[in-house]
Amino acid sequence: MEPFHGNDESSPVNYEVESDWSSASYFYSIAALGRETIHLKSFYKESTQGDSAIAGIYEDFFGIKTIFTEDEHKITLQPEADFSFPEKIILDMNNCPDIAQTLCVTAAALKIPFEISGLGTLRVKETDRLQALYNELKKLGTETEITDLTIKSVSFGEPEENISIATYQDHRMAMSFAPFCLIKELNIEDEDVVEKSYPMFWKDLDNVMVH
């Protein structure tokens, strides 16, 4: 069989690959907690990624508007002034479970009661993410109840004096808890775990904090 070489006269095609919306979730959390405007690039309004639901979720529950610049595929995360936070967050995240950890930390930081369902796959990820959330949210002062499919807040108290977040070899645990540093200083154990999916996370986080 002869190898296929294609049309020798064809021109290369430039194609921009969309960024991972789950990676944007951590910056939505920062915008929600710090009430600061953040700019991100390579995100499409008509995305096929399930995690793009983060835009609507954070607008509805935390007042973070997503402004799209179509020609450059840039987004601006714009906190709404004088936003009235909901009395409770009730949400089925079956189609976007990878952003559930971020949502729970944001809600815990703002002490907004939450009840999240559709999380069956979190038990079988890099770690048992529901159990990990249960354990680590306690350190933020948030007591929760978990089942095989759900997590809900029970009560909110004060964070521990010296918070050290265990990551359970899970990159999303490290990144989802990082924005809580806007509320209280904390340590993320095994911070290099982010190398799996987002090697530049800590540098990007520092840049956002500076600006």
C-alpha atoms as one frame of an Amber mdcrd trajectory, in Angstrom:
protein
   0.000   0.000   0.000   1.381   3.389  -0.999   1.569   6.080   1.685  -0.826
   9.004   1.198   0.988  12.307   0.745  -1.995  14.529   0.039  -1.988  17.432
  -2.377   1.551  18.739  -2.716   0.165  22.175  -3.544  -2.047  22.430  -0.464
  -1.443  25.221   2.028  -1.178  24.725   5.776  -4.318  25.535   7.729  -4.125
  27.527  10.944  -6.469  26.142  13.556  -6.762  27.430  17.098  -7.531  24.768
  19.682  -9.972  25.882  22.348  -8.701  26.007  25.911 -10.052  23.627  28.533
 -13.085  25.168  30.239 -12.419  23.233  33.445  -9.124  25.135  33.701 -11.086
  28.385  33.492 -13.225  27.370  36.467 -10.478  28.236  38.954 -10.363  31.786
  37.644 -14.141  32.064  37.812 -13.744  31.168  41.480 -11.100  33.868  41.932
 -13.381  36.410  40.251 -16.259  35.381  42.521 -14.235  35.606  45.730 -12.084
  38.616  44.893 -14.725  40.515  42.839 -12.023  41.395  40.316 -12.229  41.371
  36.524 -10.176  38.625  34.838  -9.316  38.149  31.155  -8.785  34.707  29.580
  -8.121  33.640  26.004  -8.991  30.830  23.575 -12.546  30.171  24.760 -15.500
  29.889  22.383 -19.050  31.024  23.048 -20.457  28.065  21.103 -18.268  25.490
  22.853 -18.932  21.759  22.693 -17.280  21.207  26.086 -19.659  20.292  28.889
 -17.567  22.275  31.347 -18.424  25.478  29.459 -21.523  25.404  31.672 -19.292
  27.171  34.200 -20.147  30.488  32.512 -23.877  30.206  33.182 -23.419  28.663
  36.619 -21.166  31.425  37.896 -23.387  34.132  36.454 -26.518  32.678  38.053
 -25.084  31.903  41.483 -22.106  34.248  41.922 -22.792  37.194  39.628 -19.834
  36.644  37.296 -20.755  37.690  33.768 -18.817  36.201  30.854 -18.193  38.706
  28.072 -17.055  37.106  24.815 -14.833  38.816  22.248 -15.746  36.723  19.218
 -12.991  37.740  16.804 -10.206  36.980  19.290 -11.889  34.191  21.272 -11.203
  36.034  24.508 -13.472  36.160  27.529 -13.743  38.669  30.334 -15.004  37.543
  33.725 -16.857  40.567  35.049 -18.245  40.539  38.621 -21.676  42.111  38.848
 -21.795  45.022  41.274 -24.141  44.642  44.254 -24.989  41.066  43.287 -27.462
  39.329  45.612 -26.167  35.847  46.334 -28.753  33.042  46.405 -30.062  31.568
  49.620 -29.042  28.117  48.370 -27.423  26.494  45.343 -29.236  23.401  44.045
 -27.623  21.988  40.946 -27.327  18.790  38.909 -23.761  18.624  37.558 -24.020
  15.295  35.770 -22.830  16.907  32.516 -19.956  18.840  34.095 -18.694  16.943
  37.181 -15.097  18.129  36.761 -16.030  21.641  37.882 -17.950  20.484  40.969
 -14.943  20.754  43.281 -14.404  24.366  42.269 -18.066  25.219  42.790 -18.115
  23.646  46.253 -15.049  25.586  47.372 -16.464  28.855  46.033 -19.780  28.286
  47.806 -18.010  27.257  51.013 -15.832  30.365  50.946 -18.929  32.560  50.568
 -20.907  30.412  53.033 -23.705  29.786  50.553 -25.571  26.513  51.264 -25.290
  24.050  48.398 -26.730  20.728  47.288 -24.997  19.256  44.251 -26.119  16.055
  42.503 -25.030  14.062  39.450 -21.579  13.362  40.879 -21.366   9.585  40.572
 -18.184   9.711  38.491 -16.289  11.646  41.179 -15.932   8.475  43.224 -13.775
   6.891  40.518 -11.516   9.724  39.378  -7.859  10.238  40.398  -9.140   9.861
  43.929 -12.554   9.554  45.560 -13.256  13.223  45.026 -16.437  13.277  47.091
 -14.632  11.890  50.129 -11.717  14.242  49.488 -14.104  17.211  49.365 -15.767
  16.051  52.583 -12.381  15.882  54.310 -10.874  19.119  53.057 -13.957  21.349
  53.205 -13.949  20.680  56.951 -10.672  22.570  57.131 -12.435  25.578  55.612
 -15.113  25.337  58.296 -17.721  23.664  56.079 -19.406  20.452  57.200 -20.985
  18.384  54.438 -22.916  15.197  53.837 -22.036  12.959  50.892 -23.637  10.008
  49.126 -22.481   8.128  46.043 -24.052  10.821  43.870 -24.311  14.000  45.930
 -22.694  16.457  48.267 -24.525  19.057  50.328 -23.471  21.560  52.931 -24.676
  21.101  56.491 -23.118  24.018  58.354 -20.518  26.744  58.057 -18.011  27.665
  60.735 -14.614  29.295  60.917 -11.642  27.918  58.961  -8.839  26.162  60.783
  -6.032  28.390  62.014  -3.372  26.733  59.855  -4.975  25.239  56.755  -3.092
  22.570  54.842  -5.055  21.035  51.969  -4.309  17.421  51.051  -4.518  16.822
  47.298  -4.762  13.009  47.231  -2.625  13.000  44.058  -5.480  14.838  42.329
  -4.674  17.933  40.280  -8.210  19.291  40.604  -8.093  19.230  44.400  -5.031
  21.477  44.324  -6.440  23.949  41.821 -10.009  24.097  43.134  -8.917  24.926
  46.694  -6.253  27.458  45.681  -8.681  30.425  45.285  -9.605  30.132  48.980
  -6.317  31.937  49.652  -8.310  35.122  48.986 -10.243  34.361  52.179  -7.453
  32.946  54.327  -3.867  31.871  53.794  -3.511  28.162  53.169  -0.963  25.558
  52.128  -1.530  23.174  49.224   0.282  19.887  49.766   2.040  18.272  46.791
   1.457  21.354  44.665   3.324  19.832  41.711   0.337  17.545  41.141  -0.989
  20.228  38.751   1.678  19.169  36.237  -0.756  16.524  34.978  -3.138  18.958
  33.323  -2.023  22.556  33.880   1.750  22.943  34.421   1.546  26.757  34.328
  -1.251  26.992  36.900   0.738  28.480  39.774   2.411  31.027  37.495  -0.923
  32.033  35.975  -2.449  32.249  39.447   0.346  34.561  40.603  -0.153  36.771
  37.547  -3.868  37.100  38.253  -3.253  37.890  41.916  -0.737  40.596  41.008
  -3.137  42.251  38.595
